[in-house]
């Protein structure tokens, strides 16, 4: 059995050890990255990301829908069942991808060749 005097000494030693460990952890800064400020999850950055995502979605779908509509109208005008529809859906998809590519290149902030 331990005497009450030994118990106090053990508690003080334990508190001193815990204080040393706490200081060592603070020096190492083992907190998660979000708490260190490395990850920006503010409302402003989230809003920008959502805005860009919606713009990408609308640019891509608009190209496909415009191509399909134009192909359908040309098929009606020339009575060529799905020929123009297939061609213009392909062109609309390619246009949608091109628009998304331009948005992605423009959002990096890097200057493109020939631009000032």
Backbone as CSV, one residue per row, in Angstrom:
resi,resn,N_x,N_y,N_z,CA_x,CA_y,CA_z,C_x,C_y,C_z
1,UNK,0.811,-1.178,0.000,0.000,0.000,0.000,0.855,1.242,0.000
2,UNK,0.305,2.298,-0.569,1.050,3.555,-0.594,0.552,4.457,0.508
3,UNK,1.461,5.215,1.011,1.071,6.161,2.049,0.525,7.412,1.395
4,UNK,-0.229,8.257,2.130,-0.785,9.473,1.528,0.294,10.388,0.988
5,UNK,1.469,10.372,1.572,2.539,11.240,1.091,3.032,10.790,-0.280
6,UNK,3.127,9.476,-0.494,3.545,8.956,-1.802,2.498,9.252,-2.864
7,UNK,1.237,9.253,-2.513,0.161,9.553,-3.458,0.261,10.965,-3.976
8,UNK,0.587,11.911,-3.112,0.735,13.301,-3.544,1.911,13.452,-4.484
9,UNK,2.983,12.762,-4.206,4.163,12.827,-5.063,3.885,12.234,-6.429
10,UNK,3.108,11.132,-6.454,2.743,10.513,-7.728,1.842,11.436,-8.548
11,UNK,0.910,12.102,-7.875,0.015,13.018,-8.577,0.789,14.203,-9.163
12,UNK,1.716,14.726,-8.406,2.515,15.856,-8.894,3.388,15.438,-10.067
13,UNK,3.954,14.239,-9.972,4.779,13.729,-11.074,3.933,13.517,-12.323
14,UNK,2.713,13.004,-12.117,1.814,12.774,-13.241,1.390,14.099,-13.883
15,UNK,1.057,15.113,-13.070,0.696,16.427,-13.590,1.854,17.060,-14.353
16,UNK,3.072,16.922,-13.827,4.238,17.478,-14.512,4.447,16.795,-15.860
17,UNK,4.250,15.484,-15.877,4.417,14.728,-17.125,3.350,15.143,-18.144
18,UNK,2.101,15.293,-17.689,1.033,15.727,-18.586,1.294,17.126,-19.134
19,UNK,1.818,18.007,-18.302,2.153,19.355,-18.773,3.234,19.318,-19.841
20,UNK,4.250,18.454,-19.638,5.315,18.331,-20.646,4.762,17.790,-21.957
21,UNK,3.883,16.786,-21.858,3.290,16.223,-23.072,2.408,17.246,-23.785
22,UNK,1.650,18.030,-23.049,0.793,19.048,-23.657,1.639,20.088,-24.388
23,UNK,2.744,20.497,-23.774,3.629,21.471,-24.428,4.248,20.888,-25.690
24,UNK,4.635,19.615,-25.617,5.228,18.969,-26.797,4.218,18.882,-27.939
25,UNK,2.966,18.585,-27.616,1.934,18.519,-28.657,1.659,19.898,-29.251
26,UNK,1.660,20.920,-28.444,1.460,22.271,-28.961,2.597,22.682,-29.894
27,UNK,3.804,22.277,-29.567,4.950,22.612,-30.422,4.860,21.898,-31.756
28,UNK,4.404,20.666,-31.736,4.287,19.893,-32.981,3.069,20.297,-33.794
29,UNK,2.090,20.893,-33.151,0.855,21.321,-33.805,0.204,20.153,-34.539
30,UNK,-0.200,19.149,-33.776,-0.796,17.947,-34.341,-2.301,18.066,-34.532
31,UNK,-2.797,19.273,-34.593,-4.215,19.451,-34.852,-4.510,19.105,-36.309
32,UNK,-5.755,18.752,-36.613,-6.116,18.462,-38.009,-5.878,19.685,-38.887
33,UNK,-5.640,19.475,-40.194,-5.368,20.596,-41.105,-6.479,21.637,-41.123
34,UNK,-7.726,21.229,-40.972,-8.831,22.193,-41.019,-8.714,23.187,-39.868
35,UNK,-8.196,22.764,-38.770,-8.053,23.666,-37.637,-6.819,24.543,-37.764
36,UNK,-5.861,24.129,-38.566,-4.655,24.929,-38.771,-4.871,26.011,-39.820
37,UNK,-5.993,25.985,-40.497,-6.283,27.005,-41.504,-5.800,26.637,-42.892
38,UNK,-5.392,25.388,-43.108,-4.901,24.987,-44.422,-6.045,24.729,-45.401
39,UNK,-7.209,24.401,-44.886,-8.350,24.125,-45.733,-9.351,25.254,-45.555
40,UNK,-9.698,25.890,-46.658,-10.629,27.003,-46.595,-12.026,26.489,-46.895
41,UNK,-12.847,26.377,-45.893,-14.213,25.914,-46.075,-15.188,27.028,-45.705
42,UNK,-14.835,28.234,-46.061,-15.694,29.362,-45.754,-16.898,29.361,-46.698
43,UNK,-17.876,30.120,-46.344,-19.083,30.214,-47.165,-18.765,30.831,-48.525
44,UNK,-17.795,31.735,-48.553,-17.448,32.392,-49.818,-16.848,31.397,-50.818
45,UNK,-15.920,30.551,-50.369,-15.310,29.586,-51.288,-16.313,28.519,-51.705
46,UNK,-17.201,28.143,-50.801,-18.231,27.167,-51.150,-19.185,27.758,-52.176
47,UNK,-19.534,29.015,-52.012,-20.414,29.678,-52.977,-19.784,29.777,-54.350
48,UNK,-18.491,30.080,-54.379,-17.790,30.146,-55.674,-17.772,28.787,-56.357
49,UNK,-17.517,27.732,-55.578,-17.462,26.387,-56.147,-18.826,25.975,-56.680
50,UNK,-19.880,26.266,-55.927,-21.224,25.935,-56.396,-21.585,26.737,-57.649
51,UNK,-21.195,27.991,-57.682,-21.467,28.830,-58.846,-20.762,28.291,-60.088
52,UNK,-19.494,27.923,-59.929,-18.751,27.372,-61.062,-19.343,26.038,-61.506
53,UNK,-19.746,25.209,-60.553,-20.358,23.925,-60.902,-21.655,24.089,-61.667
54,UNK,-22.481,25.033,-61.232,-23.739,25.272,-61.935,-23.486,25.830,-63.337
55,UNK,-22.468,26.667,-63.451,-22.148,27.228,-64.775,-21.648,26.139,-65.714
56,UNK,-20.811,25.243,-65.207,-20.315,24.125,-66.024,-21.478,23.254,-66.468
57,UNK,-22.381,22.943,-65.541,-23.536,22.115,-65.868,-24.408,22.777,-66.927
58,UNK,-24.677,24.068,-66.769,-25.544,24.744,-67.726,-24.878,24.884,-69.097
59,UNK,-23.575,25.152,-69.123,-22.878,25.262,-70.417,-22.912,23.927,-71.161
60,UNK,-22.678,22.846,-70.436,-22.636,21.531,-71.076,-24.015,21.123,-71.580
61,UNK,-25.030,21.255,-70.730,-26.368,20.839,-71.159,-26.932,21.760,-72.232
62,UNK,-26.594,23.034,-72.184,-27.094,23.951,-73.213,-26.567,23.571,-74.593
63,UNK,-25.305,23.170,-74.658,-24.749,22.750,-75.949,-25.464,21.536,-76.509
64,UNK,-25.731,20.561,-75.651,-26.406,19.340,-76.105,-27.847,19.640,-76.516
65,UNK,-28.553,20.414,-75.692,-29.957,20.721,-75.997,-30.070,21.558,-77.268
66,UNK,-29.205,22.536,-77.443,-29.241,23.366,-78.650,-28.953,22.512,-79.894
67,UNK,-27.982,21.611,-79.787,-27.685,20.739,-80.921,-28.836,19.815,-81.249
68,UNK,-29.455,19.252,-80.220,-30.590,18.350,-80.449,-31.767,19.098,-81.062
69,UNK,-32.037,20.293,-80.566,-33.153,21.081,-81.095,-32.912,21.475,-82.552
70,UNK,-31.708,21.916,-82.848,-31.387,22.300,-84.217,-31.455,21.089,-85.154
71,UNK,-30.937,19.956,-84.715,-31.008,18.744,-85.535,-32.427,18.282,-85.760
72,UNK,-33.251,18.358,-84.713,-34.648,17.956,-84.846,-35.386,18.867,-85.828
73,UNK,-35.138,20.181,-85.725,-35.789,21.115,-86.645,-35.345,20.887,-88.095
74,UNK,-34.065,20.624,-88.308,-33.589,20.351,-89.669,-34.154,19.036,-90.199
75,UNK,-34.294,18.024,-89.337,-34.916,16.763,-89.765,-36.372,16.980,-90.166
76,UNK,-37.080,17.814,-89.423,-38.474,18.121,-89.778,-38.541,18.874,-91.112
77,UNK,-37.621,19.807,-91.298,-37.656,20.628,-92.508,-37.322,19.823,-93.764
78,UNK,-36.356,18.895,-93.643,-35.905,18.138,-94.816,-36.420,16.707,-94.841
79,UNK,-37.246,16.318,-93.882,-37.809,14.954,-93.784,-36.727,13.889,-93.819
80,UNK,-35.676,14.098,-93.067,-34.585,13.124,-92.969,-34.538,12.622,-91.530
81,UNK,-35.321,11.594,-91.271,-35.613,11.113,-89.917,-34.562,11.458,-88.851
82,UNK,-33.577,10.610,-88.525,-32.708,11.014,-87.411,-31.328,11.502,-87.836
83,UNK,-31.101,11.745,-89.102,-29.752,12.051,-89.578,-29.198,13.342,-88.962
84,UNK,-29.922,14.452,-89.139,-29.437,15.720,-88.595,-29.432,15.704,-87.068
85,UNK,-30.410,15.024,-86.485,-30.480,14.942,-85.029,-29.218,14.297,-84.457
86,UNK,-28.786,13.215,-85.044,-27.584,12.518,-84.570,-26.343,13.387,-84.757
87,UNK,-26.224,14.003,-85.928,-25.051,14.836,-86.209,-24.990,16.027,-85.263
88,UNK,-26.114,16.705,-85.071,-26.097,17.910,-84.260,-26.043,17.618,-82.759
89,UNK,-26.523,16.455,-82.318,-26.311,16.078,-80.916,-24.819,15.866,-80.678
90,UNK,-24.146,15.241,-81.638,-22.688,15.080,-81.524,-21.966,16.416,-81.501
91,UNK,-22.365,17.336,-82.380,-21.757,18.665,-82.399,-22.067,19.444,-81.118
92,UNK,-23.294,19.302,-80.610,-23.667,19.972,-79.369,-22.880,19.441,-78.176
93,UNK,-22.647,18.137,-78.157,-21.841,17.544,-77.089,-20.404,18.039,-77.170
94,UNK,-19.854,18.073,-78.381,-18.488,18.577,-78.548,-18.396,20.044,-78.130
95,UNK,-19.410,20.825,-78.472,-19.433,22.228,-78.059,-19.525,22.358,-76.545
96,UNK,-20.330,21.508,-75.921,-20.444,21.517,-74.463,-19.116,21.205,-73.792
97,UNK,-18.423,20.191,-74.305,-17.103,19.861,-73.758,-16.116,21.011,-73.962
98,UNK,-16.185,21.648,-75.124,-15.280,22.763,-75.402,-15.533,23.930,-74.436
99,UNK,-16.793,24.216,-74.183,-17.124,25.287,-73.247,-16.649,24.971,-71.829
100,UNK,-16.810,23.722,-71.409,-16.349,23.307,-70.076,-14.827,23.409,-70.007
101,UNK,-14.154,23.020,-71.075,-12.697,23.134,-71.118,-12.254,24.590,-70.994
102,UNK,-12.925,25.485,-71.724,-12.574,26.904,-71.638,-12.808,27.453,-70.236
103,UNK,-13.872,27.016,-69.579,-14.127,27.450,-68.202,-13.042,26.937,-67.260
104,UNK,-12.627,25.687,-67.458,-11.606,25.107,-66.584,-10.263,25.796,-66.766
105,UNK,-9.901,26.096,-67.979,-8.629,26.778,-68.235,-8.691,28.205,-67.724
106,UNK,-9.812,28.862,-67.890,-9.959,30.240,-67.450,-10.033,30.375,-65.942
107,UNK,-10.471,29.344,-65.221,-10.626,29.447,-63.766,-9.335,29.204,-63.013
108,UNK,-8.280,28.752,-63.688,-7.017,28.503,-62.981,-6.274,29.778,-62.718
109,UNK,-6.577,30.831,-63.428,-5.915,32.108,-63.212,-4.605,32.247,-63.973
110,UNK,-4.196,31.216,-64.679,-2.967,31.260,-65.461,-3.245,31.973,-66.784
111,UNK,-2.372,32.886,-67.195,-2.605,33.573,-68.473,-2.423,32.604,-69.634
112,UNK,-3.300,32.747,-70.615,-3.206,31.903,-71.807,-2.311,32.586,-72.828
113,UNK,-1.854,31.813,-73.809,-1.005,32.369,-74.866,-1.774,33.413,-75.646
114,UNK,-1.145,34.544,-75.849,-1.745,35.596,-76.638,-2.642,36.532,-75.854
115,UNK,-2.923,36.213,-74.595,-3.761,37.103,-73.801,-2.897,37.959,-72.893
116,UNK,-3.387,39.149,-72.596,-2.599,40.071,-71.770,-3.091,40.089,-70.362
